[in-house]
Amino acid sequence: ERKEIKVEKKILQILQEVRHDVEFEKETKLIDDGILDSFDIISIVSGLNEEFEIEITADELEPENFNALSAIVSLVESMR
């Protein structure tokens, strides 16, 4: 559990570097509501790939993987 908290904090940090104006802990429709645009997603994916040494591919770029912080954490966890 401790490792997951660390991962979530790191992901939150990456998200906030890209968009410091968004409350990622509260939002659950980041993509569906157009809060994040494609450039934001590219920046986030790049940050996640670098930080966690994973390779998020086009197949994973589904809205449900990026609509909420918890979904992004699950995606990263599943790829580690």
mmCIF file of the N, C-alpha and C atoms, coordinates in Angstrom:
data_MODEL
# 
_entry.id   MODEL 
# 
loop_
_atom_site.group_PDB 
_atom_site.id 
_atom_site.type_symbol 
_atom_site.label_atom_id 
_atom_site.label_alt_id 
_atom_site.label_comp_id 
_atom_site.label_asym_id 
_atom_site.label_entity_id 
_atom_site.label_seq_id 
_atom_site.pdbx_PDB_ins_code 
_atom_site.Cartn_x 
_atom_site.Cartn_y 
_atom_site.Cartn_z 
_atom_site.occupancy 
_atom_site.B_iso_or_equiv 
_atom_site.pdbx_formal_charge 
_atom_site.auth_seq_id 
_atom_site.auth_comp_id 
_atom_site.auth_asym_id 
_atom_site.auth_atom_id 
_atom_site.pdbx_PDB_model_num 
ATOM 1   N N  . GLU A 1 1  ? 0.832   -1.203 0.000   1.00 0.00 ? 1  GLU A N  1 
ATOM 2   C CA . GLU A 1 1  ? 0.000   0.000  0.000   1.00 0.00 ? 1  GLU A CA 1 
ATOM 3   C C  . GLU A 1 1  ? 0.871   1.259  0.000   1.00 0.00 ? 1  GLU A C  1 
ATOM 4   N N  . ARG A 1 2  ? 1.947   1.210  0.741   1.00 0.00 ? 2  ARG A N  1 
ATOM 5   C CA . ARG A 1 2  ? 2.829   2.365  0.825   1.00 0.00 ? 2  ARG A CA 1 
ATOM 6   C C  . ARG A 1 2  ? 3.407   2.748  -0.536  1.00 0.00 ? 2  ARG A C  1 
ATOM 7   N N  . LYS A 1 3  ? 3.763   1.731  -1.307  1.00 0.00 ? 3  LYS A N  1 
ATOM 8   C CA . LYS A 1 3  ? 4.322   1.965  -2.634  1.00 0.00 ? 3  LYS A CA 1 
ATOM 9   C C  . LYS A 1 3  ? 3.293   2.662  -3.536  1.00 0.00 ? 3  LYS A C  1 
ATOM 10  N N  . GLU A 1 4  ? 2.034   2.238  -3.417  1.00 0.00 ? 4  GLU A N  1 
ATOM 11  C CA . GLU A 1 4  ? 0.977   2.840  -4.234  1.00 0.00 ? 4  GLU A CA 1 
ATOM 12  C C  . GLU A 1 4  ? 0.795   4.318  -3.910  1.00 0.00 ? 4  GLU A C  1 
ATOM 13  N N  . ILE A 1 5  ? 0.882   4.659  -2.630  1.00 0.00 ? 5  ILE A N  1 
ATOM 14  C CA . ILE A 1 5  ? 0.743   6.059  -2.226  1.00 0.00 ? 5  ILE A CA 1 
ATOM 15  C C  . ILE A 1 5  ? 1.876   6.883  -2.840  1.00 0.00 ? 5  ILE A C  1 
ATOM 16  N N  . LYS A 1 6  ? 3.068   6.324  -2.830  1.00 0.00 ? 6  LYS A N  1 
ATOM 17  C CA . LYS A 1 6  ? 4.227   6.993  -3.401  1.00 0.00 ? 6  LYS A CA 1 
ATOM 18  C C  . LYS A 1 6  ? 4.025   7.203  -4.914  1.00 0.00 ? 6  LYS A C  1 
ATOM 19  N N  . VAL A 1 7  ? 3.520   6.168  -5.585  1.00 0.00 ? 7  VAL A N  1 
ATOM 20  C CA . VAL A 1 7  ? 3.258   6.247  -7.019  1.00 0.00 ? 7  VAL A CA 1 
ATOM 21  C C  . VAL A 1 7  ? 2.216   7.330  -7.299  1.00 0.00 ? 7  VAL A C  1 
ATOM 22  N N  . GLU A 1 8  ? 1.146   7.344  -6.513  1.00 0.00 ? 8  GLU A N  1 
ATOM 23  C CA . GLU A 1 8  ? 0.086   8.335  -6.707  1.00 0.00 ? 8  GLU A CA 1 
ATOM 24  C C  . GLU A 1 8  ? 0.617   9.756  -6.515  1.00 0.00 ? 8  GLU A C  1 
ATOM 25  N N  . LYS A 1 9  ? 1.441   9.949  -5.494  1.00 0.00 ? 9  LYS A N  1 
ATOM 26  C CA . LYS A 1 9  ? 2.016   11.281 -5.248  1.00 0.00 ? 9  LYS A CA 1 
ATOM 27  C C  . LYS A 1 9  ? 2.885   11.727 -6.416  1.00 0.00 ? 9  LYS A C  1 
ATOM 28  N N  . LYS A 1 10 ? 3.666   10.808 -6.945  1.00 0.00 ? 10 LYS A N  1 
ATOM 29  C CA . LYS A 1 10 ? 4.552   11.108 -8.073  1.00 0.00 ? 10 LYS A CA 1 
ATOM 30  C C  . LYS A 1 10 ? 3.720   11.466 -9.304  1.00 0.00 ? 10 LYS A C  1 
ATOM 31  N N  . ILE A 1 11 ? 2.663   10.698 -9.542  1.00 0.00 ? 11 ILE A N  1 
ATOM 32  C CA . ILE A 1 11 ? 1.788   10.961 -10.687 1.00 0.00 ? 11 ILE A CA 1 
ATOM 33  C C  . ILE A 1 11 ? 1.116   12.323 -10.525 1.00 0.00 ? 11 ILE A C  1 
ATOM 34  N N  . LEU A 1 12 ? 0.643   12.603 -9.325  1.00 0.00 ? 12 LEU A N  1 
ATOM 35  C CA . LEU A 1 12 ? 0.002   13.884 -9.044  1.00 0.00 ? 12 LEU A CA 1 
ATOM 36  C C  . LEU A 1 12 ? 0.965   15.034 -9.321  1.00 0.00 ? 12 LEU A C  1 
ATOM 37  N N  . GLN A 1 13 ? 2.207   14.841 -8.938  1.00 0.00 ? 13 GLN A N  1 
ATOM 38  C CA . GLN A 1 13 ? 3.245   15.851 -9.182  1.00 0.00 ? 13 GLN A CA 1 
ATOM 39  C C  . GLN A 1 13 ? 3.400   16.106 -10.687 1.00 0.00 ? 13 GLN A C  1 
ATOM 40  N N  . ILE A 1 14 ? 3.444   15.033 -11.473 1.00 0.00 ? 14 ILE A N  1 
ATOM 41  C CA . ILE A 1 14 ? 3.566   15.152 -12.932 1.00 0.00 ? 14 ILE A CA 1 
ATOM 42  C C  . ILE A 1 14 ? 2.353   15.887 -13.496 1.00 0.00 ? 14 ILE A C  1 
ATOM 43  N N  . LEU A 1 15 ? 1.158   15.502 -13.036 1.00 0.00 ? 15 LEU A N  1 
ATOM 44  C CA . LEU A 1 15 ? -0.072  16.143 -13.511 1.00 0.00 ? 15 LEU A CA 1 
ATOM 45  C C  . LEU A 1 15 ? -0.076  17.634 -13.182 1.00 0.00 ? 15 LEU A C  1 
ATOM 46  N N  . GLN A 1 16 ? 0.339   17.967 -11.972 1.00 0.00 ? 16 GLN A N  1 
ATOM 47  C CA . GLN A 1 16 ? 0.331   19.364 -11.549 1.00 0.00 ? 16 GLN A CA 1 
ATOM 48  C C  . GLN A 1 16 ? 1.377   20.198 -12.271 1.00 0.00 ? 16 GLN A C  1 
ATOM 49  N N  . GLU A 1 17 ? 2.473   19.565 -12.693 1.00 0.00 ? 17 GLU A N  1 
ATOM 50  C CA . GLU A 1 17 ? 3.463   20.290 -13.491 1.00 0.00 ? 17 GLU A CA 1 
ATOM 51  C C  . GLU A 1 17 ? 2.877   20.676 -14.838 1.00 0.00 ? 17 GLU A C  1 
ATOM 52  N N  . VAL A 1 18 ? 2.028   19.800 -15.381 1.00 0.00 ? 18 VAL A N  1 
ATOM 53  C CA . VAL A 1 18 ? 1.411   20.058 -16.682 1.00 0.00 ? 18 VAL A CA 1 
ATOM 54  C C  . VAL A 1 18 ? 0.259   21.062 -16.539 1.00 0.00 ? 18 VAL A C  1 
ATOM 55  N N  . ARG A 1 19 ? -0.599  20.846 -15.538 1.00 0.00 ? 19 ARG A N  1 
ATOM 56  C CA . ARG A 1 19 ? -1.759  21.718 -15.325 1.00 0.00 ? 19 ARG A CA 1 
ATOM 57  C C  . ARG A 1 19 ? -1.941  22.007 -13.841 1.00 0.00 ? 19 ARG A C  1 
ATOM 58  N N  . HIS A 1 20 ? -1.303  23.057 -13.369 1.00 0.00 ? 20 HIS A N  1 
ATOM 59  C CA . HIS A 1 20 ? -1.383  23.397 -11.942 1.00 0.00 ? 20 HIS A CA 1 
ATOM 60  C C  . HIS A 1 20 ? -2.731  23.984 -11.550 1.00 0.00 ? 20 HIS A C  1 
ATOM 61  N N  . ASP A 1 21 ? -3.566  24.297 -12.536 1.00 0.00 ? 21 ASP A N  1 
ATOM 62  C CA . ASP A 1 21 ? -4.873  24.902 -12.267 1.00 0.00 ? 21 ASP A CA 1 
ATOM 63  C C  . ASP A 1 21 ? -5.996  23.881 -12.080 1.00 0.00 ? 21 ASP A C  1 
ATOM 64  N N  . VAL A 1 22 ? -5.692  22.590 -12.206 1.00 0.00 ? 22 VAL A N  1 
ATOM 65  C CA . VAL A 1 22 ? -6.724  21.549 -12.126 1.00 0.00 ? 22 VAL A CA 1 
ATOM 66  C C  . VAL A 1 22 ? -6.640  20.825 -10.786 1.00 0.00 ? 22 VAL A C  1 
ATOM 67  N N  . GLU A 1 23 ? -7.786  20.561 -10.177 1.00 0.00 ? 23 GLU A N  1 
ATOM 68  C CA . GLU A 1 23 ? -7.833  19.795 -8.928  1.00 0.00 ? 23 GLU A CA 1 
ATOM 69  C C  . GLU A 1 23 ? -7.962  18.312 -9.274  1.00 0.00 ? 23 GLU A C  1 
ATOM 70  N N  . PHE A 1 24 ? -6.831  17.676 -9.494  1.00 0.00 ? 24 PHE A N  1 
ATOM 71  C CA . PHE A 1 24 ? -6.828  16.293 -9.973  1.00 0.00 ? 24 PHE A CA 1 
ATOM 72  C C  . PHE A 1 24 ? -7.433  15.301 -8.982  1.00 0.00 ? 24 PHE A C  1 
ATOM 73  N N  . GLU A 1 25 ? -7.381  15.623 -7.682  1.00 0.00 ? 25 GLU A N  1 
ATOM 74  C CA . GLU A 1 25 ? -7.953  14.712 -6.699  1.00 0.00 ? 25 GLU A CA 1 
ATOM 75  C C  . GLU A 1 25 ? -9.481  14.674 -6.773  1.00 0.00 ? 25 GLU A C  1 
ATOM 76  N N  . LYS A 1 26 ? -10.078 15.716 -7.338  1.00 0.00 ? 26 LYS A N  1 
ATOM 77  C CA . LYS A 1 26 ? -11.545 15.807 -7.383  1.00 0.00 ? 26 LYS A CA 1 
ATOM 78  C C  . LYS A 1 26 ? -12.134 15.451 -8.739  1.00 0.00 ? 26 LYS A C  1 
ATOM 79  N N  . GLU A 1 27 ? -11.415 15.742 -9.807  1.00 0.00 ? 27 GLU A N  1 
ATOM 80  C CA . GLU A 1 27 ? -11.952 15.545 -11.157 1.00 0.00 ? 27 GLU A CA 1 
ATOM 81  C C  . GLU A 1 27 ? -12.030 14.065 -11.539 1.00 0.00 ? 27 GLU A C  1 
ATOM 82  N N  . THR A 1 28 ? -13.133 13.690 -12.182 1.00 0.00 ? 28 THR A N  1 
ATOM 83  C CA . THR A 1 28 ? -13.284 12.307 -12.642 1.00 0.00 ? 28 THR A CA 1 
ATOM 84  C C  . THR A 1 28 ? -13.593 12.240 -14.141 1.00 0.00 ? 28 THR A C  1 
ATOM 85  N N  . LYS A 1 29 ? -13.632 13.396 -14.785 1.00 0.00 ? 29 LYS A N  1 
ATOM 86  C CA . LYS A 1 29 ? -13.900 13.424 -16.225 1.00 0.00 ? 29 LYS A CA 1 
ATOM 87  C C  . LYS A 1 29 ? -12.929 14.376 -16.919 1.00 0.00 ? 29 LYS A C  1 
ATOM 88  N N  . LEU A 1 30 ? -11.644 14.166 -16.652 1.00 0.00 ? 30 LEU A N  1 
ATOM 89  C CA . LEU A 1 30 ? -10.606 15.044 -17.203 1.00 0.00 ? 30 LEU A CA 1 
ATOM 90  C C  . LEU A 1 30 ? -10.655 15.115 -18.726 1.00 0.00 ? 30 LEU A C  1 
ATOM 91  N N  . ILE A 1 31 ? -10.921 13.979 -19.355 1.00 0.00 ? 31 ILE A N  1 
ATOM 92  C CA . ILE A 1 31 ? -10.986 13.928 -20.819 1.00 0.00 ? 31 ILE A CA 1 
ATOM 93  C C  . ILE A 1 31 ? -12.399 14.253 -21.286 1.00 0.00 ? 31 ILE A C  1 
ATOM 94  N N  . ASP A 1 32 ? -13.386 13.563 -20.709 1.00 0.00 ? 32 ASP A N  1 
ATOM 95  C CA . ASP A 1 32 ? -14.780 13.724 -21.144 1.00 0.00 ? 32 ASP A CA 1 
ATOM 96  C C  . ASP A 1 32 ? -15.257 15.169 -21.044 1.00 0.00 ? 32 ASP A C  1 
ATOM 97  N N  . ASP A 1 33 ? -14.803 15.895 -20.030 1.00 0.00 ? 33 ASP A N  1 
ATOM 98  C CA . ASP A 1 33 ? -15.209 17.291 -19.870 1.00 0.00 ? 33 ASP A CA 1 
ATOM 99  C C  . ASP A 1 33 ? -14.252 18.265 -20.562 1.00 0.00 ? 33 ASP A C  1 
ATOM 100 N N  . GLY A 1 34 ? -13.249 17.736 -21.260 1.00 0.00 ? 34 GLY A N  1 
ATOM 101 C CA . GLY A 1 34 ? -12.327 18.596 -22.001 1.00 0.00 ? 34 GLY A CA 1 
ATOM 102 C C  . GLY A 1 34 ? -11.390 19.414 -21.122 1.00 0.00 ? 34 GLY A C  1 
ATOM 103 N N  . ILE A 1 35 ? -11.170 18.948 -19.900 1.00 0.00 ? 35 ILE A N  1 
ATOM 104 C CA . ILE A 1 35 ? -10.275 19.662 -18.980 1.00 0.00 ? 35 ILE A CA 1 
ATOM 105 C C  . ILE A 1 35 ? -8.831  19.527 -19.470 1.00 0.00 ? 35 ILE A C  1 
ATOM 106 N N  . LEU A 1 36 ? -8.484  18.341 -19.919 1.00 0.00 ? 36 LEU A N  1 
ATOM 107 C CA . LEU A 1 36 ? -7.157  18.109 -20.501 1.00 0.00 ? 36 LEU A CA 1 
ATOM 108 C C  . LEU A 1 36 ? -7.294  18.042 -22.015 1.00 0.00 ? 36 LEU A C  1 
ATOM 109 N N  . ASP A 1 37 ? -6.411  18.715 -22.728 1.00 0.00 ? 37 ASP A N  1 
ATOM 110 C CA . ASP A 1 37 ? -6.418  18.603 -24.188 1.00 0.00 ? 37 ASP A CA 1 
ATOM 111 C C  . ASP A 1 37 ? -5.319  17.635 -24.631 1.00 0.00 ? 37 ASP A C  1 
ATOM 112 N N  . SER A 1 38 ? -5.213  17.425 -25.919 1.00 0.00 ? 38 SER A N  1 
ATOM 113 C CA . SER A 1 38 ? -4.262  16.429 -26.422 1.00 0.00 ? 38 SER A CA 1 
ATOM 114 C C  . SER A 1 38 ? -2.820  16.790 -26.073 1.00 0.00 ? 38 SER A C  1 
ATOM 115 N N  . PHE A 1 39 ? -2.510  18.073 -26.063 1.00 0.00 ? 39 PHE A N  1 
ATOM 116 C CA . PHE A 1 39 ? -1.148  18.486 -25.702 1.00 0.00 ? 39 PHE A CA 1 
ATOM 117 C C  . PHE A 1 39 ? -0.856  18.153 -24.239 1.00 0.00 ? 39 PHE A C  1 
ATOM 118 N N  . ASP A 1 40 ? -1.858  18.377 -23.364 1.00 0.00 ? 40 ASP A N  1 
ATOM 119 C CA . ASP A 1 40 ? -1.697  18.024 -21.947 1.00 0.00 ? 40 ASP A CA 1 
ATOM 120 C C  . ASP A 1 40 ? -1.417  16.529 -21.813 1.00 0.00 ? 40 ASP A C  1 
ATOM 121 N N  . ILE A 1 41 ? -2.184  15.729 -22.547 1.00 0.00 ? 41 ILE A N  1 
ATOM 122 C CA . ILE A 1 41 ? -2.032  14.269 -22.466 1.00 0.00 ? 41 ILE A CA 1 
ATOM 123 C C  . ILE A 1 41 ? -0.642  13.851 -22.928 1.00 0.00 ? 41 ILE A C  1 
ATOM 124 N N  . ILE A 1 42 ? -0.178  14.419 -24.017 1.00 0.00 ? 42 ILE A N  1 
ATOM 125 C CA . ILE A 1 42 ? 1.167   14.093 -24.519 1.00 0.00 ? 42 ILE A CA 1 
ATOM 126 C C  . ILE A 1 42 ? 2.214   14.427 -23.456 1.00 0.00 ? 42 ILE A C  1 
ATOM 127 N N  . SER A 1 43 ? 2.079   15.582 -22.826 1.00 0.00 ? 43 SER A N  1 
ATOM 128 C CA . SER A 1 43 ? 3.022   15.987 -21.776 1.00 0.00 ? 43 SER A CA 1 
ATOM 129 C C  . SER A 1 43 ? 2.960   15.045 -20.580 1.00 0.00 ? 43 SER A C  1 
ATOM 130 N N  . ILE A 1 44 ? 1.750   14.666 -20.201 1.00 0.00 ? 44 ILE A N  1 
ATOM 131 C CA . ILE A 1 44 ? 1.564   13.758 -19.060 1.00 0.00 ? 44 ILE A CA 1 
ATOM 132 C C  . ILE A 1 44 ? 2.155   12.381 -19.368 1.00 0.00 ? 44 ILE A C  1 
ATOM 133 N N  . VAL A 1 45 ? 1.830   11.842 -20.542 1.00 0.00 ? 45 VAL A N  1 
ATOM 134 C CA . VAL A 1 45 ? 2.341   10.526 -20.944 1.00 0.00 ? 45 VAL A CA 1 
ATOM 135 C C  . VAL A 1 45 ? 3.863   10.532 -20.977 1.00 0.00 ? 45 VAL A C  1 
ATOM 136 N N  . SER A 1 46 ? 4.427   11.599 -21.531 1.00 0.00 ? 46 SER A N  1 
ATOM 137 C CA . SER A 1 46 ? 5.877   11.725 -21.588 1.00 0.00 ? 46 SER A CA 1 
ATOM 138 C C  . SER A 1 46 ? 6.469   11.704 -20.177 1.00 0.00 ? 46 SER A C  1 
ATOM 139 N N  . GLY A 1 47 ? 5.867   12.455 -19.275 1.00 0.00 ? 47 GLY A N  1 
ATOM 140 C CA . GLY A 1 47 ? 6.328   12.494 -17.886 1.00 0.00 ? 47 GLY A CA 1 
ATOM 141 C C  . GLY A 1 47 ? 6.202   11.144 -17.193 1.00 0.00 ? 47 GLY A C  1 
ATOM 142 N N  . LEU A 1 48 ? 5.091   10.467 -17.428 1.00 0.00 ? 48 LEU A N  1 
ATOM 143 C CA . LEU A 1 48 ? 4.872   9.144  -16.815 1.00 0.00 ? 48 LEU A CA 1 
ATOM 144 C C  . LEU A 1 48 ? 5.869   8.123  -17.357 1.00 0.00 ? 48 LEU A C  1 
ATOM 145 N N  . ASN A 1 49 ? 6.062   8.130  -18.679 1.00 0.00 ? 49 ASN A N  1 
ATOM 146 C CA . ASN A 1 49 ? 7.000   7.191  -19.298 1.00 0.00 ? 49 ASN A CA 1 
ATOM 147 C C  . ASN A 1 49 ? 8.402   7.369  -18.726 1.00 0.00 ? 49 ASN A C  1 
ATOM 148 N N  . GLU A 1 50 ? 8.799   8.613  -18.591 1.00 0.00 ? 50 GLU A N  1 
ATOM 149 C CA . GLU A 1 50 ? 10.131  8.924  -18.087 1.00 0.00 ? 50 GLU A CA 1 
ATOM 150 C C  . GLU A 1 50 ? 10.272  8.556  -16.603 1.00 0.00 ? 50 GLU A C  1 
ATOM 151 N N  . GLU A 1 51 ? 9.319   8.986  -15.802 1.00 0.00 ? 51 GLU A N  1 
ATOM 152 C CA . GLU A 1 51 ? 9.376   8.781  -14.353 1.00 0.00 ? 51 GLU A CA 1 
ATOM 153 C C  . GLU A 1 51 ? 9.334   7.304  -13.967 1.00 0.00 ? 51 GLU A C  1 
ATOM 154 N N  . PHE A 1 52 ? 8.464   6.547  -14.625 1.00 0.00 ? 52 PHE A N  1 
ATOM 155 C CA . PHE A 1 52 ? 8.242   5.153  -14.219 1.00 0.00 ? 52 PHE A CA 1 
ATOM 156 C C  . PHE A 1 52 ? 8.895   4.140  -15.153 1.00 0.00 ? 52 PHE A C  1 
ATOM 157 N N  . GLU A 1 53 ? 9.638   4.653  -16.144 1.00 0.00 ? 53 GLU A N  1 
ATOM 158 C CA . GLU A 1 53 ? 10.319  3.787  -17.115 1.00 0.00 ? 53 GLU A CA 1 
ATOM 159 C C  . GLU A 1 53 ? 9.354   2.781  -17.721 1.00 0.00 ? 53 GLU A C  1 
ATOM 160 N N  . ILE A 1 54 ? 8.228   3.313  -18.214 1.00 0.00 ? 54 ILE A N  1 
ATOM 161 C CA . ILE A 1 54 ? 7.228   2.490  -18.891 1.00 0.00 ? 54 ILE A CA 1 
ATOM 162 C C  . ILE A 1 54 ? 7.038   3.053  -20.290 1.00 0.00 ? 54 ILE A C  1 
ATOM 163 N N  . GLU A 1 55 ? 6.234   2.400  -21.087 1.00 0.00 ? 55 GLU A N  1 
ATOM 164 C CA . GLU A 1 55 ? 5.961   2.844  -22.447 1.00 0.00 ? 55 GLU A CA 1 
ATOM 165 C C  . GLU A 1 55 ? 4.449   2.836  -22.658 1.00 0.00 ? 55 GLU A C  1 
ATOM 166 N N  . ILE A 1 56 ? 3.819   3.981  -22.430 1.00 0.00 ? 56 ILE A N  1 
ATOM 167 C CA . ILE A 1 56 ? 2.384   4.098  -22.680 1.00 0.00 ? 56 ILE A CA 1 
ATOM 168 C C  . ILE A 1 56 ? 2.222   4.297  -24.183 1.00 0.00 ? 56 ILE A C  1 
ATOM 169 N N  . THR A 1 57 ? 1.511   3.368  -24.821 1.00 0.00 ? 57 THR A N  1 
ATOM 170 C CA . THR A 1 57 ? 1.358   3.400  -26.275 1.00 0.00 ? 57 THR A CA 1 
ATOM 171 C C  . THR A 1 57 ? 0.010   4.005  -26.653 1.00 0.00 ? 57 THR A C  1 
ATOM 172 N N  . ALA A 1 58 ? -0.195  4.179  -27.946 1.00 0.00 ? 58 ALA A N  1 
ATOM 173 C CA . ALA A 1 58 ? -1.452  4.740  -28.458 1.00 0.00 ? 58 ALA A CA 1 
ATOM 174 C C  . ALA A 1 58 ? -2.654  3.917  -27.994 1.00 0.00 ? 58 ALA A C  1 
ATOM 175 N N  . ASP A 1 59 ? -2.468  2.600  -27.867 1.00 0.00 ? 59 ASP A N  1 
ATOM 176 C CA . ASP A 1 59 ? -3.565  1.725  -27.421 1.00 0.00 ? 59 ASP A CA 1 
ATOM 177 C C  . ASP A 1 59 ? -4.075  2.095  -26.035 1.00 0.00 ? 59 ASP A C  1 
ATOM 178 N N  . GLU A 1 60 ? -3.195  2.597  -25.186 1.00 0.00 ? 60 GLU A N  1 
ATOM 179 C CA . GLU A 1 60 ? -3.588  2.947  -23.816 1.00 0.00 ? 60 GLU A CA 1 
ATOM 180 C C  . GLU A 1 60 ? -4.177  4.351  -23.718 1.00 0.00 ? 60 GLU A C  1 
ATOM 181 N N  . LEU A 1 61 ? -4.119  5.111  -24.810 1.00 0.00 ? 61 LEU A N  1 
ATOM 182 C CA . LEU A 1 61 ? -4.606  6.495  -24.767 1.00 0.00 ? 61 LEU A CA 1 
ATOM 183 C C  . LEU A 1 61 ? -6.132  6.571  -24.882 1.00 0.00 ? 61 LEU A C  1 
ATOM 184 N N  . GLU A 1 62 ? -6.796  5.776  -24.075 1.00 0.00 ? 62 GLU A N  1 
ATOM 185 C CA . GLU A 1 62 ? -8.257  5.774  -24.023 1.00 0.00 ? 62 GLU A CA 1 
ATOM 186 C C  . GLU A 1 62 ? -8.705  6.748  -22.942 1.00 0.00 ? 62 GLU A C  1 
ATOM 187 N N  . PRO A 1 63 ? -9.818  7.449  -23.163 1.00 0.00 ? 63 PRO A N  1 
ATOM 188 C CA . PRO A 1 63 ? -10.299 8.391  -22.142 1.00 0.00 ? 63 PRO A CA 1 
ATOM 189 C C  . PRO A 1 63 ? -10.423 7.764  -20.753 1.00 0.00 ? 63 PRO A C  1 
ATOM 190 N N  . GLU A 1 64 ? -10.907 6.523  -20.682 1.00 0.00 ? 64 GLU A N  1 
ATOM 191 C CA . GLU A 1 64 ? -11.087 5.910  -19.356 1.00 0.00 ? 64 GLU A CA 1 
ATOM 192 C C  . GLU A 1 64 ? -9.774  5.732  -18.600 1.00 0.00 ? 64 GLU A C  1 
ATOM 193 N N  . ASN A 1 65 ? -8.653  5.722  -19.281 1.00 0.00 ? 65 ASN A N  1 
ATOM 194 C CA . ASN A 1 65 ? -7.347  5.621  -18.612 1.00 0.00 ? 65 ASN A CA 1 
ATOM 195 C C  . ASN A 1 65 ? -6.854  6.968  -18.088 1.00 0.00 ? 65 ASN A C  1 
ATOM 196 N N  . PHE A 1 66 ? -7.476  8.051  -18.537 1.00 0.00 ? 66 PHE A N  1 
ATOM 197 C CA . PHE A 1 66 ? -6.982  9.388  -18.173 1.00 0.00 ? 66 PHE A CA 1 
ATOM 198 C C  . PHE A 1 66 ? -8.051  10.317 -17.606 1.00 0.00 ? 66 PHE A C  1 
ATOM 199 N N  . ASN A 1 67 ? -9.259  9.808  -17.374 1.00 0.00 ? 67 ASN A N  1 
ATOM 200 C CA . ASN A 1 67 ? -10.337 10.653 -16.854 1.00 0.00 ? 67 ASN A CA 1 
ATOM 201 C C  . ASN A 1 67 ? -10.142 11.060 -15.398 1.00 0.00 ? 67 ASN A C  1 
ATOM 202 N N  . ALA A 1 68 ? -9.406  10.235 -14.643 1.00 0.00 ? 68 ALA A N  1 
ATOM 203 C CA . ALA A 1 68 ? -9.253  10.506 -13.206 1.00 0.00 ? 68 ALA A CA 1 
ATOM 204 C C  . ALA A 1 68 ? -7.865  10.090 -12.745 1.00 0.00 ? 68 ALA A C  1 
ATOM 205 N N  . LEU A 1 69 ? -7.432  10.706 -11.661 1.00 0.00 ? 69 LEU A N  1 
ATOM 206 C CA . LEU A 1 69 ? -6.137  10.358 -11.058 1.00 0.00 ? 69 LEU A CA 1 
ATOM 207 C C  . LEU A 1 69 ? -6.064  8.859  -10.776 1.00 0.00 ? 69 LEU A C  1 
ATOM 208 N N  . SER A 1 70 ? -7.127  8.298  -10.212 1.00 0.00 ? 70 SER A N  1 
ATOM 209 C CA . SER A 1 70 ? -7.130  6.867  -9.871  1.00 0.00 ? 70 SER A CA 1 
ATOM 210 C C  . SER A 1 70 ? -6.941  5.994  -11.111 1.00 0.00 ? 70 SER A C  1 
ATOM 211 N N  . ALA A 1 71 ? -7.524  6.407  -12.232 1.00 0.00 ? 71 ALA A N  1 
ATOM 212 C CA . ALA A 1 71 ? -7.386  5.651  -13.480 1.00 0.00 ? 71 ALA A CA 1 
ATOM 213 C C  . ALA A 1 71 ? -5.951  5.698  -13.992 1.00 0.00 ? 71 ALA A C  1 
ATOM 214 N N  . ILE A 1 72 ? -5.315  6.846  -13.858 1.00 0.00 ? 72 ILE A N  1 
ATOM 215 C CA . ILE A 1 72 ? -3.924  7.000  -14.297 1.00 0.00 ? 72 ILE A CA 1 
ATOM 216 C C  . ILE A 1 72 ? -3.009  6.155  -13.401 1.00 0.00 ? 72 ILE A C  1 
ATOM 217 N N  . VAL A 1 73 ? -3.285  6.162  -12.095 1.00 0.00 ? 73 VAL A N  1 
ATOM 218 C CA . VAL A 1 73 ? -2.511  5.336  -11.156 1.00 0.00 ? 73 VAL A CA 1 
ATOM 219 C C  . VAL A 1 73 ? -2.652  3.859  -11.539 1.00 0.00 ? 73 VAL A C  1 
ATOM 220 N N  . SER A 1 74 ? -3.882  3.420  -11.820 1.00 0.00 ? 74 SER A N  1 
ATOM 221 C CA . SER A 1 74 ? -4.109  2.018  -12.212 1.00 0.00 ? 74 SER A CA 1 
ATOM 222 C C  . SER A 1 74 ? -3.363  1.665  -13.488 1.00 0.00 ? 74 SER A C  1 
ATOM 223 N N  . LEU A 1 75 ? -3.390  2.574  -14.461 1.00 0.00 ? 75 LEU A N  1 
ATOM 224 C CA . LEU A 1 75 ? -2.684  2.347  -15.720 1.00 0.00 ? 75 LEU A CA 1 
ATOM 225 C C  . LEU A 1 75 ? -1.187  2.167  -15.470 1.00 0.00 ? 75 LEU A C  1 
ATOM 226 N N  . VAL A 1 76 ? -0.610  3.088  -14.715 1.00 0.00 ? 76 VAL A N  1 
ATOM 227 C CA . VAL A 1 76 ? 0.831   3.025  -14.428 1.00 0.00 ? 76 VAL A CA 1 
ATOM 228 C C  . VAL A 1 76 ? 1.164   1.754  -13.654 1.00 0.00 ? 76 VAL A C  1 
ATOM 229 N N  . GLU A 1 77 ? 0.368   1.433  -12.643 1.00 0.00 ? 77 GLU A N  1 
ATOM 230 C CA . GLU A 1 77 ? 0.605   0.208  -11.846 1.00 0.00 ? 77 GLU A CA 1 
ATOM 231 C C  . GLU A 1 77 ? 0.586   -1.039 -12.726 1.00 0.00 ? 77 GLU A C  1 
ATOM 232 N N  . SER A 1 78 ? -0.366  -1.064 -13.664 1.00 0.00 ? 78 SER A N  1 
ATOM 233 C CA . SER A 1 78 ? -0.508  -2.259 -14.506 1.00 0.00 ? 78 SER A CA 1 
ATOM 234 C C  . SER A 1 78 ? 0.662   -2.416 -15.480 1.00 0.00 ? 78 SER A C  1 
ATOM 235 N N  . MET A 1 79 ? 1.390   -1.347 -15.714 1.00 0.00 ? 79 MET A N  1 
ATOM 236 C CA . MET A 1 79 ? 2.495   -1.389 -16.680 1.00 0.00 ? 79 MET A CA 1 
ATOM 237 C C  . MET A 1 79 ? 3.868   -1.545 -16.022 1.00 0.00 ? 79 MET A C  1 
ATOM 238 N N  . ARG A 1 80 ? 3.902   -1.516 -14.697 1.00 0.00 ? 80 ARG A N  1 
ATOM 239 C CA . ARG A 1 80 ? 5.194   -1.565 -14.028 1.00 0.00 ? 80 ARG A CA 1 
ATOM 240 C C  . ARG A 1 80 ? 5.659   -2.991 -13.812 1.00 0.00 ? 80 ARG A C  1 
# 
